């Protein structure tokens, strides 16, 4: 099982933008109900991808600069990064199948 990462303003450059593999960032907050509903789906993707895609969370309350830089205005927002650039953005709670439908084309 691959490690679930915790991204911050301080490590975002190295962990996400400079990563060699695709990175899925779940922008979330502890108080967000839909975020808590999405968390098990994100964890399952992390387990299934087993390191082929780096997966982690970024708490928007604790990491305002990164959330603002990527214009995260509502949560949950999931952004897939490849080569240091955002290639897909999915906002709101989405079922696993719908989320995968949006992400898979970028991972083939």
N, C-alpha and C positions, 0 to 999 in steps of 0.2 A: 504494500500500500504506500503510495506516494505521500509525502508530507504536504499538509495544507499550509500555505504561506500566509503571513500577515504583513501586508504592505503598508508603508507609512510614507509621509512626506520625505523622511530622511533616507529611506532605502529604495524609493520608487525608481529613480534613475538606474541604479545598478540592477535591481531585481526584475524590473519590467522592461524598461526602455533599452537596456543593454543585454537582455537575455538572448541566448542563441535559439531557444525554442519559443513557440507561441506561448502567450501568457493570457490567462483568463482572470480578469479582476472583477470581483463582486463588490461594488460600492454599496455599503450597508451602514446600519446604525443599530445599536442595542434596543432602542425603543420602537423600531419599525416592525409591525406585525407581518406584512408581506415579505419582509427580508427574512424573518424567522421561518416562514413557510418555504422560502426558496433555499435556505441553507442546506437541508438534507439533499436536495437535488444537486447543488454545487459540490457537496461532499462526495456524492455518488459519481459524478463526472470525474472528480479528482482521482477516485479509486480506479475507475475504469481506464482512464488515460494513463495512469501509473507512470507519471514523469514525462510522457511524450509532450504534454502540455502542462506548463506550470500553472497551478490554480491557487488563488488566494483571495482574501478579503481585505478591504480597506475601509476602516471606520471613518465616515465623513465628518463626524463631530470632532474627532481627534486629529484629522488630517485635512483641514479645510483647504489648504493651498492646492493640493493635488485635485481634490474634488472640483474646485473652481477652475483650475487649468483645463480640465476636461469637460467643463460645463455640465456637471452632474447636478441637475436641478430637482430631480425626484429620485426616490429610491424605492425598491432596489433598481439599480442600473448595473448591467453586466457589460463590460467592454472586453473584446478580444483584441490583443495586440500581436502583431507580427512584425519583426524587424524594427521594433521600436515605434511603430505607428498603429493607431487604432484602425482596425479593418471592419469591425462589426460592433454595433451597440444595440442592446436589447433592454428596453425599459419596462418596469413593472414586473409583477409576478407572471411567470410563464411556466406551463407544464414542461416536463423534461423533453417530450417529443418536439414541442414547438421550439424550445430553446435549441435543441440539437439541429433542427431543420435550418435555423439561421446560422449556426456555427460551423456545421459540417463542410459547406463549400470552401471555407477558408482553411480547412485542415486536411484536405485531400492532397 
